[in-house]
């Protein structure tokens, strides 16, 4: 199980497991979600993570998917795009306090002229 491997610090093995999931089920959002989260949390393969996050949004497109896409943009340093996608997550799930906290942090990072 890739998630268990990742939790135990076996990132490369987890990555291989998630890539196998993508081969077996290329239209299932589960594999895309898992591997993007792994890459973002480890600051690895961010260009591929961005591509997969966009695919995830196309496949499922729920609030968590837009939030994850925003995370990828934030880690890559594009805070404006991160804010755009985080706002979409908030629009889809306005009761989610974590998204609002993340938006406050983004606004702070962007500074007062970009709020």
C-alpha positions in Angstrom: 0.0 0.0 0.0 1.6 3.3 -1.2 0.1 5.4 1.6 1.4 3.1 4.3 4.9 3.1 2.6 4.8 6.9 2.5 3.9 7.2 6.1 6.9 4.9 7.0 9.3 7.1 5.0 9.6 4.8 2.0 8.9 7.6 -0.5 10.4 6.0 -3.6 8.7 2.7 -3.0 5.4 4.5 -2.3 5.9 6.5 -5.5 6.3 3.3 -7.5 3.2 1.9 -5.9 1.2 5.0 -6.9 2.5 4.9 -10.4 1.4 1.3 -10.7 -2.1 2.4 -9.6 -2.1 5.0 -12.4 -1.1 2.3 -14.9 -3.9 0.0 -13.7 -6.5 2.6 -13.4 -5.6 5.7 -15.5 -8.9 7.4 -15.1 -9.3 6.9 -11.4 -8.6 10.0 -9.3 -7.3 8.0 -6.4 -3.9 7.4 -7.9 -3.5 11.0 -9.1 -4.5 12.4 -5.7 -2.1 10.1 -3.8 1.0 10.7 -6.0 0.5 14.5 -6.2 0.2 14.7 -2.4 3.4 12.6 -2.0 5.3 14.8 -4.4 4.0 18.1 -2.9 4.8 17.0 0.6 8.4 16.1 -0.5 8.9 19.0 -2.9 9.6 16.5 -5.7 8.6 16.3 -9.3 6.6 19.5 -9.1 6.1 19.9 -12.9 4.7 16.4 -13.1 2.6 17.0 -9.9 1.1 20.1 -11.6 0.2 18.1 -14.6 -1.4 15.3 -12.5 -3.2 17.9 -10.3 -4.8 19.4 -13.4 -5.8 15.9 -14.5 -7.3 15.2 -11.1 -9.4 18.4 -11.4 -10.6 17.3 -14.8 -11.5 13.8 -13.6 -13.2 14.6 -10.3 -13.1 18.4 -9.7 -14.1 18.5 -6.0 -13.0 21.2 -3.5 -10.1 19.1 -2.3 -8.8 18.7 -5.8 -8.8 22.4 -6.4 -7.1 22.9 -3.0 -4.4 20.4 -4.0 -3.9 22.1 -7.3 -3.5 25.4 -5.4 -0.9 23.7 -3.1 1.2 22.6 -6.1 1.2 26.2 -7.4 2.1 27.5 -4.0 5.0 25.1 -3.7 6.2 26.1 -7.2 6.0 29.8 -6.1 3.0 30.9 -8.1 1.0 32.3 -5.3 -1.5 34.1 -7.6 -2.5 30.8 -9.3 -2.5 29.1 -5.9 -5.0 31.7 -4.7 -7.2 31.3 -7.8 -7.5 27.6 -7.2 -7.9 27.8 -3.5 -10.8 30.3 -4.0 -12.4 27.7 -6.3 -12.1 25.2 -3.4 -13.7 27.7 -1.1 -16.5 28.3 -3.6 -17.2 24.5 -3.7 -16.9 24.0 0.1 -17.5 27.3 1.8 -17.7 25.7 5.3 -14.2 24.3 5.1 -12.2 26.2 7.7 -8.9 24.8 6.6 -9.3 26.4 3.1 -10.1 29.8 4.7 -7.0 29.6 6.9 -4.9 28.7 3.9 -6.4 31.7 2.1 -5.5 34.0 4.9 -1.9 32.7 4.8 -1.8 33.2 1.0 -3.1 36.7 1.4 -0.5 37.5 4.0 2.3 36.1 1.7 1.0 38.1 -1.2 0.9 41.3 0.8 -1.8 44.0 1.0 -1.7 45.1 -2.6 -2.9 41.6 -3.8 -5.8 40.9 -1.4 
